[in-house]
Amino acid sequence: MTAAMPSMDSRVFDADLRAQFEVFLDEHRAALEGCLDGLTEAEARASLVPSRTTLLGLVKHGAFIERVWFDEAVTCRSRAEIGIPMTPDESFVLDDGDTIETVRAAYREACRDSRRAIAHLAIDDVVRGNRRGPLPLRWVFLHMLRELAQHCGHADILREQVLAAR
């Protein structure tokens, strides 16, 4: 059974753009994290495609993109200073210490940090730490929605394969 989507609540229809972005982002964040629900560690790590994409790797990458777009872009700190990989591809790499529990915890922390990092910003404020140059926060919201939607789609397909193999 699918949980009710807050974005479909009539109160969100009339909310300001910033509030709508936040609701949609949080829905997608929850959906990405939820791809790990009820899986074993082996299922979460299952490599079903030629790339490094696994369900656990998708959630680990989710923490990476949160840090890129809501830390690096906002604070102008380098990826090295933040402690994240230099490239998106590297962010999918799982190490021996990565478990469903640790990756979920890191993802939740990254999402909390993201919310805090932009709490003081207005939708049209410009962030200056991205390699593309200065970007309005509204663009960052849209980009994150695109990223999360793509990764949720990947996760749906991988999860379907994992569950079918049971």
C-alpha positions as CSV (number, residue, x, y, z in Angstrom):
1,M,0.0,0.0,0.0
2,T,1.4,3.4,-1.0
3,A,1.5,6.1,1.7
4,A,-0.4,9.3,1.2
5,M,1.7,11.9,-0.6
6,P,1.8,15.2,1.3
7,S,2.2,17.1,-2.0
8,M,-1.4,16.0,-2.8
9,D,-2.7,17.7,0.3
10,S,-4.9,20.6,-0.7
11,R,-3.0,22.9,1.7
12,V,0.2,22.4,-0.3
13,F,-1.6,23.5,-3.5
14,D,-2.0,27.0,-2.0
15,A,1.4,27.1,-0.3
16,D,4.1,29.4,-1.5
17,L,6.7,28.1,-4.0
18,R,9.4,27.5,-1.4
19,A,7.0,25.4,0.7
20,Q,6.0,23.4,-2.3
21,F,9.6,22.7,-3.3
22,E,10.3,21.5,0.3
23,V,7.4,19.2,0.4
24,F,8.2,17.6,-3.0
25,L,11.9,17.3,-2.0
26,D,11.1,15.6,1.2
27,E,8.7,13.2,-0.5
28,H,11.5,12.2,-2.9
29,R,14.0,12.0,-0.2
30,A,11.8,9.6,1.7
31,A,11.1,7.5,-1.4
32,L,14.8,7.1,-2.1
33,E,15.5,6.1,1.5
34,G,12.5,3.8,1.4
35,C,13.9,1.7,-1.4
36,L,15.9,-0.1,1.3
37,D,12.9,-1.1,3.4
38,G,12.7,-4.8,4.2
39,L,15.9,-5.7,2.3
40,T,18.8,-7.8,3.5
41,E,22.3,-6.4,3.3
42,A,23.0,-8.7,0.3
43,E,19.9,-7.5,-1.5
44,A,20.7,-3.9,-0.9
45,R,24.2,-4.5,-2.4
46,A,23.0,-6.6,-5.3
47,S,24.7,-5.5,-8.5
48,L,22.1,-5.9,-11.3
49,V,23.3,-3.5,-13.9
50,P,26.8,-2.9,-15.5
51,S,27.3,0.4,-13.6
52,R,28.0,0.8,-9.9
53,T,24.3,1.4,-9.3
54,T,22.9,-0.7,-6.4
55,L,20.1,0.2,-4.0
56,L,22.5,0.9,-1.2
57,G,24.7,2.9,-3.6
58,L,21.8,5.0,-4.7
59,V,21.0,6.1,-1.1
60,K,24.7,6.7,-0.5
61,H,24.8,8.8,-3.6
62,G,21.7,10.6,-2.3
63,A,23.8,11.8,0.7
64,F,26.5,12.9,-1.7
65,I,24.1,15.1,-3.8
66,E,22.6,16.6,-0.7
67,R,26.1,17.7,0.3
68,V,27.0,19.0,-3.2
69,W,23.9,21.1,-3.6
70,F,23.2,22.2,0.0
71,D,26.7,22.4,1.4
72,E,29.3,22.9,-1.4
73,A,27.0,25.2,-3.4
74,V,25.8,27.2,-0.3
75,T,28.9,27.4,1.8
76,C,31.5,27.4,-1.0
77,R,33.5,24.7,0.9
78,S,35.4,22.2,-1.3
79,R,34.4,18.6,-1.5
80,A,37.6,17.7,0.3
81,E,36.6,20.0,3.2
82,I,33.1,18.5,3.3
83,G,34.6,15.0,3.2
84,I,32.7,13.7,0.1
85,P,34.0,12.1,-3.1
86,M,35.3,14.3,-5.9
87,T,33.0,12.8,-8.6
88,P,29.4,11.5,-8.6
89,D,30.6,8.1,-9.9
90,E,32.8,7.6,-6.8
91,S,29.8,8.3,-4.5
92,F,28.2,5.0,-5.5
93,V,31.2,3.0,-4.3
94,L,30.4,0.9,-1.3
95,D,33.0,0.0,1.3
96,D,32.9,-2.8,3.9
97,G,31.5,-0.5,6.6
98,D,28.5,0.5,4.5
99,T,25.3,-1.1,5.8
100,I,21.7,-0.3,5.4
101,E,21.8,1.3,8.8
102,T,24.9,3.4,8.4
103,V,24.0,4.6,4.9
104,R,20.5,5.5,6.0
105,A,21.9,7.4,9.0
106,A,24.3,9.3,6.8
107,Y,21.5,10.1,4.3
108,R,19.2,11.3,7.0
109,E,22.0,13.5,8.5
110,A,22.7,15.0,5.0
111,C,19.1,15.8,4.5
112,R,18.8,17.5,8.0
113,D,22.0,19.4,7.2
114,S,20.6,20.5,3.9
115,R,17.4,21.8,5.5
116,R,19.5,23.8,8.0
117,A,21.9,25.2,5.4
118,I,19.1,26.8,3.4
119,A,16.7,27.8,6.2
120,H,17.9,31.4,6.1
121,L,17.8,31.7,2.3
122,A,15.0,32.9,0.1
123,I,14.0,31.1,-3.1
124,D,15.6,33.8,-5.3
125,D,18.8,34.0,-3.2
126,V,21.9,33.1,-5.2
127,V,24.3,30.4,-4.1
128,R,27.9,30.7,-5.3
129,G,29.7,27.5,-4.6
130,N,28.8,25.4,-7.6
131,R,31.2,24.8,-10.5
132,R,28.5,26.2,-12.9
133,G,28.8,29.5,-11.2
134,P,26.2,31.5,-9.3
135,L,22.7,29.8,-9.2
136,P,19.4,30.9,-7.7
137,L,18.2,28.6,-4.9
138,R,15.1,27.8,-7.0
139,W,17.3,26.2,-9.7
140,V,19.0,24.1,-7.0
141,F,15.5,22.9,-5.8
142,L,14.6,22.0,-9.4
143,H,17.8,20.2,-10.0
144,M,17.5,18.2,-6.8
145,L,14.0,17.2,-7.7
146,R,15.2,16.0,-11.1
147,E,18.1,14.1,-9.5
148,L,15.9,12.5,-6.9
149,A,13.2,11.6,-9.3
150,Q,15.7,9.9,-11.6
151,H,17.2,8.0,-8.7
152,C,13.8,7.0,-7.3
153,G,13.0,5.6,-10.8
154,H,16.3,3.6,-10.8
155,A,15.5,2.4,-7.3
156,D,12.0,1.2,-8.3
157,I,13.4,-0.9,-11.1
158,L,16.3,-2.4,-9.1
159,R,14.0,-3.1,-6.1
160,E,11.5,-4.9,-8.4
161,Q,14.3,-7.1,-9.7
162,V,15.6,-7.8,-6.2
163,L,12.2,-8.7,-4.9
164,A,11.4,-10.9,-7.9
165,A,14.6,-12.9,-7.3
166,R,13.4,-13.9,-3.8
